[in-house]
């Protein structure tokens, strides 16, 4: 069986944040592949050195190198590692994650060409990035993110309450401030409105959110849990009736697939790869980015129309089942065998 070295941010054990890297690694191990993963270093400079050392140490016993590729600083991890792979004549596969990668490859054309023109394959977990990369001359195959659908208990919500769930990192890209602003507007219609925000802090956005909560006198209406294990936030989701996604830039967030599988009606910003997941008014509701009034209106409409919410939830669950890990793992096996 093939020997895989997987390069990315292997920080799940330190952050308790279940990453797509952890999920894919487990999938490959279950299929009998040998997988070496790097790196779990918190310091970014040390992480890069650790990645390079891992590639050098395994250069004579690796068949394929997988490289998680994002659009911000981590883009340069992919560049450095891919060029080492070229020097060592190792086949490498960038896995495209960053929702802002189209902007990156337009503004870093030389670097992007060195990475993506010389790869063995480029793999995108979203049709969105597959189309964006293909349009720029980078041959890209689509293998979506997966979820173990049997682990997701669908809850049919017969009676809706104004209890809203948000699951993402506190990072300006994901615009958590919008969630607080939306809650403030919904509360004007539903005095008992609640918001629960689940996720790690990544920049100074969490502090900004706390300041806004205090300013709007929403302390009694909002709950912060920090990072939760997947099974814990799934259990928590039973207490909530609406799921919101507030991002300004996005690719194919697994959290949306999870919310679909759990039966939560979803209202999301219409950005990046989101419309490839959510078909407006078919399996969720799409609204403009950074528009608190439009998102609040969508929530209020859902609360006033529980039959419509139930229809959207049932449709979303059916849609999510196509991303079951049992189906997706076949695509990875055929790629790497």
N, C-alpha and C positions, 0 to 999 in steps of 0.2 A: 504494500500500500504506500501511496505517496507520503513524503515527509514535507510538512508545511511549516514555514516560519511566518508568524503573523505579527506584524508591526503596527502598533497603535497605542492608545492611552488605556493601559490595562489597570485601571484604578478602582475597579469595582469593590475589592476587598477593603480599600481605604475609605471609600466614599459611601458604600452601601447602595450606590446608584447602579442599577442593572443595565449595563450598556449593551449595544448591539454586538460589540466585540465579544463580550462574555457569552452571549447567546449563540453566536456563530461558532465560537471555539467549541462549545459543548456539542453543538450539532455535528461538527467535523469529527470530534473524538468518538461520538456514538457510532459514526459510520466507519470507524477503524483507521482513520488517518492519524499519523503521528503529528502532533502540533506543539511547537515551541512558541511561546508568546513573549513579547517585549513591547513596552516597558511599564513597570509599576512604580517608577521613580516620580515623586511629587514635583521636584524641582525640574523645570523644563530643560535646562542645560544638561543636567545629569541624565534626564530621560533620553535626550538625543544621543549622548555618548553611549548609554546603555543599549540603545537600539543598534547603533553602529557596531558595537562589540558583539552583540548577538548575531548579526549578519556575518561578521568576520569569523566567529567561532563555528558557525554552522555552514560555512561556504562550500565545504566538500561533501555535505550530507543533506542538503536541502534540494528538493525538487521544484518547489514553487514558493515564492515569497508573496504574501498578501500584505497590502499597505492601506490602512485606513487613511482616507484623504479628505481633508476639510479645507475651508476657504480662508481661514484666518492664519494665525501664526503657525498652526500645525501643518499648513500647506508646505512649509519649508522642511518639515520632517520628511514628508513624502518626496520632496525634491532630493534631499541629501541621500536618503535610503535608496531611492530608485537609481541614482547615479552610481552608487556603490554596487548595486546589483548589476548594472550594465558593465562596470569594470571587471566584475567577478564572473560575468557570463551566467547570471542567475535569472531565470524567468520570473517576472514579477507582475502582479495584478493590482492596480489601484482600485480600491472600493470607494466609490464616490458618495460622500455623506453631506458635505456642506451645502446648505441651501443657497449660499451666495457664490458657489463655484462658477456659475456663468460669468459673473462680474470679474472674478479672479482670473479666469482664462482669457478674458478680453483685455485685462490690464497687465497681465504677466505672460504675454504671448510666447516669448522665447523660452522661459522656464517651463511653461505648460507643454510646449512642443517636445522638450527634452523628456518630460515625464510620460506623456500620454501617447506620443507617436512611437515610442520605443518599448512600450509595455507588451507583454504577451497577450493580455486582454485588459479591457477596461470594463468594470462591472458597476452598474448603477442600481440601487435599490428602488429607484423611482423612474417612472416613464418620463417625468419632467426632465430629469438630468440626462437621461438617455437621449432625448430629443435635442436638448441644448448642446450636448457634446457632439452628437452626430452631425448637427447643422454646421459645426465648426471643423468638420473633417476628422474627428476622433471616433473611430469605430468603437461602439459601446454596446454591451449586452445588458439586458435587464434581468436581474434576479432580485425580487422584492424582499424586504424584511419579513420575518415570519413571527408567528405567535403559536404556542401550543393550545389550539382552540379548546381542547377538552378540559383545560384547566380554568376556563372562563365560564362562570355560571351566569347565564343570562337572567336578568331580573326584569320582568314586565312591570312597568310602573303605571298602575291603574289610576292612582291619585297623585298628582304632582304638588310638591311644595316648593317654595322659592329658596331651595338649597342648592348652591352652585359649587362645583368642584373644578379646580385648576391644578394641573400636574405638569410641571416643567421646572427648569432651573431658573433661579433669579438672576437673569442676565438681560441686558437692555435689548438684545436681539429678540427675546421672547416677550418683551413688553408687559411685564407683570403689573406695572402701574395702571394699564388699561383695565385690568380686572377689578381693581379697587374703584376706579371711576365708574365702571359699569354697575358694580354693587351699589354705589351711592345713588345712581339713577333708579335702579330697580326698587330700592328701599322706599322711594317716594310713592311707589304704587303698592308695594308689599312691605309693610313695616317690619315683618318678621324675617326678611331676607337674610340669608347667611352665605358666606363664602369661605371655603376651605382651600388653602394654597399649600400644595405638597411639592417639595423639591429642595435641592441644595442651593447655597449661595455661591455665585461665581464672580460677581463684581460688586460694586457699591449699590446696586439696584435695590437690594433688600432693605437697606437703610432708608432709601428714598421711599419705598413702599410704606415702611413704618411711620415715616413723617407724614405721608399723605393720609394714612389711616387716622392718625391723631388729629390732623387738621380737619378732617371730615367727620370726626366723632363717630368712627365706625368700630371702635375697639371691641364692643360687645357683639358685633356682627361678623367678625372675621377671625379665622383660626389659622395658625401657622404650625405645620407639623414637622418641618425640616424634611430630611430625606427619609423615605420609608421603603422597606423592602417591597418588592412587587406584590407579594401575597398580602401584605399589610394594607397597601392602598387599595387593592382590589376589595378587601373586606370593608374598608372605610367607605368605598363607593356605594355600598348598600344604603348609606345614610343620606345620599344626595340624589338629586333628580335631574340635574342639568350639568353638562360638561362644556367648558369653554376653552378655546384655544386662541390666544391673543397675539401670536407672533407677527413680527414684521417681515421676517425672512424665514423660509422653511423648505424642507425637502420632502421627506416622507416620515413624519413622526410616528414611532411605534405607539406612543401614548394614545393617539387617535384610533388606531386599530384596536387597542385594548378597550377603550371606551365604547367603541362599536360593539365589541364582543360581549361586554358587560351589560349592554342595554341602555346606556345613558344617551339621551338625546343630545346631539352635538351642535354647538354654534361656534364657528371658526372664522377667522380672518381669511380672506380669499387671496392668498399669496403663494408664490413659488409652486411647489408640487401639490399643495393642498387640494386644488380642484380636480386632480387626478384620483384623489381618494374620496372626496365629498362632492357628490352631485347635488347642487342646490335644490332643496325641497324634495329630493328623492331619498337620500339617506342622512341628511343633515341640512344645516342652514349656513350659507356663506354670507359674510358681511365685509364691508370695506375695512382695510387696515386702519388702525388707530382712530376708529370712529366709535366712541363710547355710546352715543345716542342710538346709532343703528344697531349695535349689539344689544343694548338694553331693550330696545323695542322688540327685537327678535326673541329675547328671553320672555318678555311680558306676553307676547303673542303665543308662545309655546305654553306658558302657564295657563293661559285662558283657553287653550285648545288641546286638552289631554289626548283626545282621539288622534289628532294630527301628530302629537309627540310619539304616541305608541306606534303609529304607522312608520314614522321615520326610524324608530329604534329597531323594529322588526326588519326593515329593509337593510339597515346598517349591519345587523348581526349576520344576515345572509351574505352581505358583501364581504365581511371580515373573514368568513370561512374559507375563502379562496387563498388566504395567506397562512393557512395552517402549516405548521412546521413539517408535517408528514408529506405535504406536497412540495414544499420549497426545497427540502433536503435532497430531493432527486435531482434538482437542477445543479446544486453544488457538487453532488457526486459526479454527475456527467461532465462537469467542467474540469474537475480535478483528478479524475480517475486515471 
